[in-house]
Amino acid sequence: MLRFFMLPLLASYCCAEMVYVPHRSASAVDQTPIHENACGPVSWINSYRFSSENWRAITCSLTGSDQQQFDYLTKKHAFQFSKYAYLQRRWNENHGIQPRDLLDACNDFHKVTKLPQLNLVSLFLQPNESYQQLLIRTQTEMLSSLSNGFPPMLYLTRFEKRTSSSGGHRWTIQTSHYVTLYAVDDSPPEETLTFKYIDPVGARICSGSVNVPDKEFYAIDVSNLTGKGYLKNPSLVAKCPETQIGSPHQKSELVLALMLVANDEPEL
């Protein structure tokens, strides 16, 4: 009896498919001709491009060329001074834009256009949370934002172990990169969650995954205002072989650190 009972369950796992963005035929923006540090604002535009009709009914007010849309969002909503970095603009040519600043810029635009506010989701282990629970939470947040018509922006960060002049070692942030989620596997994850994303460098659709870590590394949640210390293996490890994010080597690890998601869909 158990054998026959298990057949429908196994069939449901085998038939699991990728859940895609609402508007798959959209054309992505390429950051290459715009600016080398434009991945945040360009991923922001790409999230609108691939969103549902309800989102696009309002964001279609962003007209003009890709460059003009980028200029409008950065100059109108990302040129204000950051709340988190002294005398720094939210977006600047030397450093790009930090996740909290990008969230503030998005929500300023959404307030003007009466779009739902976005949320910044930390993908670091919570107290008493297992890696599998974090995988499930990551998948749930991705699927929820897609169901609300908004492809979330993913913030990928590479941490590396560096040797100091005194001979000691410390972990630090090497580089970060924003991409836009394009699709995610909806089958229950155990140790790996696969997804597709829009890399603003080249406007390419790429494949990636987040996985339970299998080696030691240290990382820090840059969205956490109170917890400043680097923690051992505090998050899932990201594999994005089609995108070069920093200089990967044995003493570094790529992490899917944060996501900007929508918990509601616009009401028209």
C-alpha positions in Angstrom: 0.0 0.0 0.0 2.8 2.4 0.8 4.3 1.9 -2.7 1.0 3.1 -4.3 0.5 5.9 -1.8 3.9 7.3 -2.7 3.4 7.3 -6.4 1.4 10.6 -6.6 3.9 12.3 -4.3 6.8 11.2 -6.5 5.0 12.3 -9.6 4.4 15.7 -8.1 8.2 16.1 -7.5 9.1 14.9 -11.0 6.6 17.3 -12.6 7.9 20.3 -10.7 8.8 23.1 -13.0 10.4 26.5 -13.0 8.1 29.4 -12.2 9.0 32.3 -14.5 8.6 36.1 -14.5 5.1 37.3 -15.6 6.4 39.0 -18.8 9.0 36.6 -20.3 9.1 38.3 -23.7 10.4 41.6 -22.3 13.7 43.0 -23.5 16.3 43.4 -20.7 18.5 46.5 -20.2 22.3 46.1 -20.7 24.3 48.1 -18.2 27.5 47.8 -20.3 26.9 51.0 -22.3 25.5 52.9 -19.3 28.0 52.5 -16.5 30.2 49.8 -15.0 28.5 50.4 -11.5 25.0 50.6 -12.8 23.9 47.0 -11.9 21.6 48.2 -9.1 19.5 50.7 -11.0 19.6 48.6 -14.2 18.3 45.5 -12.3 15.6 47.9 -10.9 14.5 48.7 -14.4 14.6 45.1 -15.5 12.3 44.1 -12.6 9.8 46.5 -14.1 10.3 45.3 -17.6 9.6 41.7 -16.7 6.8 42.4 -14.2 3.0 41.8 -14.5 0.6 44.0 -16.4 -0.5 45.8 -13.2 3.1 46.9 -12.5 3.8 47.8 -16.2 0.6 49.8 -16.4 2.2 52.3 -14.0 5.9 51.8 -14.7 5.3 52.4 -18.4 5.6 56.1 -17.4 9.4 55.4 -17.6 9.9 56.4 -21.3 12.8 57.1 -23.5 16.0 55.1 -24.1 17.6 52.8 -21.6 20.0 55.5 -20.7 17.3 58.1 -20.2 15.3 55.8 -17.9 18.5 55.1 -15.9 19.2 58.8 -15.7 15.7 59.6 -14.5 15.7 57.0 -11.7 19.2 57.8 -10.5 18.9 61.6 -10.7 15.3 61.8 -9.4 15.3 59.1 -6.7 18.9 57.9 -6.1 20.8 61.3 -6.0 19.7 62.1 -2.5 22.1 61.7 0.3 22.2 58.2 1.9 20.9 57.7 5.4 23.6 55.1 6.0 26.8 56.5 4.5 27.9 60.0 5.6 27.9 62.6 2.8 27.4 59.9 0.1 24.7 59.9 -2.5 22.5 56.8 -2.7 24.0 55.9 -6.1 27.4 57.2 -7.1 29.8 56.4 -9.9 32.6 55.1 -7.8 30.6 52.7 -5.5 27.3 52.0 -7.1 24.4 51.7 -4.6 24.0 49.7 -1.4 20.9 47.6 -0.8 19.3 49.9 1.8 19.8 52.9 -0.4 18.3 51.1 -3.4 15.3 50.1 -1.3 14.8 53.8 -0.3 15.2 54.9 -3.9 12.6 52.3 -5.1 10.2 53.2 -2.4 10.5 56.9 -3.1 9.5 56.2 -6.7 6.7 53.9 -5.6 5.3 56.5 -3.2 5.0 59.0 -6.0 3.5 56.5 -8.4 1.3 54.8 -5.7 3.0 51.4 -6.3 3.4 48.9 -3.4 6.4 49.4 -1.2 9.3 46.9 -1.6 10.9 45.0 1.3 14.5 44.1 1.8 14.9 40.4 2.8 18.0 39.2 4.6 19.0 35.7 3.6 21.2 35.0 6.6 20.4 32.4 9.1 17.9 33.4 11.8 18.1 32.1 15.4 17.3 28.3 15.4 16.9 28.3 11.6 18.5 25.4 9.7 20.0 25.6 6.2 17.1 23.7 4.7 14.7 26.1 6.3 16.7 29.0 4.9 16.5 27.4 1.5 12.7 27.1 1.8 12.4 30.7 3.1 14.5 31.9 0.1 12.3 30.0 -2.4 9.1 31.2 -0.6 10.2 34.8 -0.9 11.1 34.4 -4.6 7.8 32.7 -5.4 5.8 35.2 -3.4 7.2 38.2 -5.1 6.7 36.6 -8.6 3.1 35.9 -7.6 2.7 39.6 -6.8 3.9 40.4 -10.3 7.4 41.7 -9.3 10.6 39.9 -10.2 12.8 40.4 -7.1 16.3 41.9 -7.3 19.0 39.6 -5.9 22.1 41.0 -4.2 25.1 38.7 -4.6 28.2 39.3 -2.5 31.6 37.7 -2.6 33.5 37.4 0.6 37.2 36.6 0.7 39.9 35.7 3.2 42.7 38.2 3.1 46.1 38.2 4.7 47.1 41.3 6.6 50.6 42.9 6.7 51.1 41.3 10.2 50.5 37.9 8.8 47.0 37.5 10.2 43.8 36.6 8.3 40.5 38.3 8.0 37.3 37.9 5.9 36.0 40.9 4.1 33.7 41.9 1.2 35.4 41.7 -2.1 32.6 42.8 -4.5 28.8 42.7 -5.0 26.5 42.5 -7.9 22.7 42.9 -8.5 20.7 40.7 -10.8 17.0 40.2 -11.4 15.3 36.9 -10.8 13.9 35.3 -14.0 12.7 31.9 -12.8 12.9 29.6 -9.8 12.4 25.9 -9.3 9.2 25.3 -7.3 10.1 21.8 -6.1 10.8 21.4 -2.4 14.6 22.1 -1.9 16.8 19.9 0.2 20.3 21.1 -0.3 20.1 23.1 -3.5 17.7 25.7 -5.0 18.1 26.4 -8.7 17.0 29.6 -10.4 17.5 31.7 -13.5 18.4 35.4 -13.4 18.9 38.4 -15.7 22.5 39.6 -15.5 22.5 43.3 -16.3 26.0 42.9 -17.7 25.1 41.9 -21.3 21.4 41.6 -20.5 21.8 37.8 -20.4 19.6 35.1 -19.0 21.8 32.9 -16.8 21.4 29.9 -14.5 22.4 29.7 -10.9 21.8 28.0 -7.6 22.0 28.5 -3.8 23.4 25.6 -1.8 24.1 24.4 1.7 27.8 25.4 2.4 30.3 22.6 2.3 33.4 24.5 3.6 34.2 27.2 6.1 33.7 30.9 5.3 32.8 34.1 7.1 30.2 36.6 6.0 28.3 39.6 7.3 24.8 40.9 6.7 25.3 44.5 5.4 21.6 45.3 6.0 21.8 44.6 9.7 22.3 47.9 11.6 23.1 46.2 14.9 25.1 43.0 14.0 28.4 44.2 12.6 30.5 41.1 13.1 31.5 38.5 10.5 29.9 35.1 11.3 31.0 31.6 10.3 28.9 30.0 7.6 25.9 32.3 8.3 24.2 31.9 4.9 23.8 29.8 1.8 26.4 29.7 -0.9 25.6 30.9 -4.4 26.8 29.3 -7.7 26.6 31.6 -10.7 29.2 30.2 -13.1 28.0 32.3 -16.1 28.6 35.6 -14.3 32.0 36.8 -13.0 31.5 38.4 -9.6 34.9 39.4 -8.3 37.8 37.0 -8.4 36.7 33.5 -7.3 39.4 31.4 -5.6 39.7 28.8 -2.9 39.6 31.3 -0.1 36.4 33.1 -1.2 32.7 32.4 -1.3 29.8 33.9 -3.2 26.6 34.5 -1.1 23.1 35.4 -2.1 22.9 37.9 0.7 19.7 40.0 0.2 16.6 40.3 -2.0 14.3 43.3 -2.8 10.8 41.8 -3.0 7.2 42.9 -3.4 4.6 41.6 -0.9 1.7 43.1 -2.8 0.5 43.7 -6.4 -0.6 47.2 -7.6 -4.3 47.8 -7.5 -5.6 49.4 -10.7 
